[in-house]
Amino acid sequence: MSNCASSEPYALQVLGDSMAPEFPDGCVVVSEPGGAVHDGCYVIADYKGETILRQLRLTAGKWYLEPLNSKYPHLKIDGPENIRGIVIQRAGRRRADRRSYL
């Protein structure tokens, strides 16, 4: 991802099942680095040296990254400085597999 301009959308492949069923293992998501973050949006974030996909939750002024799969923990982050971008699209081979999150 270091070869992308800081404001240019980029694609990532989902690894694992932490965001299933909305984002199954192997699907591709498109992220927009400059997108406005809000409660409930899907984000690409830095967490302890890893880049992860999670749903952003803002509760009582605190920031959390939540998985859709209950087998994984909810993660507290300091704030928006951990967010690399918002997910704007899920790509798919078939039209039915594609989704927009704007």
C-alpha positions in Angstrom: 0.0 0.0 0.0 3.0 2.3 0.3 3.0 2.9 -3.5 -0.5 4.5 -3.5 -1.0 8.3 -3.1 -2.3 9.1 0.3 -5.7 10.2 -1.1 -6.1 7.5 -3.8 -8.6 4.6 -3.3 -6.9 1.2 -3.1 -8.1 -2.4 -3.1 -7.3 -5.1 -0.4 -8.1 -8.8 -0.2 -9.8 -10.0 2.9 -7.9 -12.7 4.8 -9.8 -14.7 7.4 -13.3 -14.9 8.6 -13.5 -12.0 11.2 -15.8 -10.0 9.0 -17.9 -12.9 7.6 -20.6 -13.1 6.3 -20.5 -9.5 4.9 -16.8 -9.8 3.8 -15.9 -13.5 3.3 -12.4 -14.7 3.2 -10.8 -13.9 -0.2 -13.2 -11.1 -1.2 -11.7 -7.8 -2.4 -12.7 -4.4 -0.8 -12.0 -0.9 -2.1 -11.0 1.7 0.5 -11.0 5.5 0.3 -8.4 7.0 2.5 -10.0 10.5 2.8 -13.5 9.2 3.5 -15.5 10.6 6.4 -15.7 8.1 9.3 -18.9 7.6 11.2 -20.5 5.1 13.5 -21.2 1.9 11.7 -19.0 2.4 8.7 -16.5 -0.3 7.7 -12.9 0.8 8.0 -9.4 -0.3 7.3 -7.4 0.4 10.4 -3.9 0.0 11.9 -4.0 -2.1 15.1 -0.8 -3.3 16.9 1.2 -3.4 13.7 -1.5 -5.0 11.6 -3.9 -3.7 8.9 -7.4 -4.9 9.7 -10.9 -4.6 8.4 -13.6 -3.9 11.0 -16.8 -2.0 11.7 -16.3 1.3 13.5 -18.3 1.9 16.6 -18.4 5.2 18.5 -19.8 4.8 22.0 -19.7 7.5 24.6 -16.8 9.3 23.0 -14.8 6.1 22.7 -13.7 4.4 19.5 -14.0 0.6 18.9 -13.3 -1.7 16.0 -15.9 -4.5 15.9 -15.7 -7.8 14.0 -18.9 -9.2 12.5 -17.9 -12.7 13.6 -18.4 -13.1 17.3 -15.4 -15.4 17.7 -13.2 -12.3 17.5 -12.7 -9.5 20.1 -13.9 -5.9 20.0 -10.8 -3.6 19.9 -10.5 -0.2 21.5 -8.5 2.4 19.6 -7.4 5.9 20.5 -9.2 7.7 17.7 -9.3 8.5 14.0 -5.5 8.5 13.7 -5.8 4.6 13.6 -8.1 4.7 10.5 -6.5 4.3 7.1 -9.7 4.6 5.1 -13.3 3.7 4.8 -14.6 0.8 2.8 -16.6 2.1 -0.2 -17.1 -1.1 -2.2 -16.9 -4.9 -2.1 -15.8 -6.2 -5.4 -17.1 -9.5 -6.8 -16.9 -11.6 -10.0 -20.7 -11.6 -10.2 -22.9 -8.5 -10.1 -24.8 -10.0 -7.1 -21.5 -10.2 -5.1 -20.7 -6.5 -5.6 -21.8 -3.9 -3.0 -21.4 -0.2 -2.4 -21.1 1.2 1.1 -21.5 4.9 0.3 
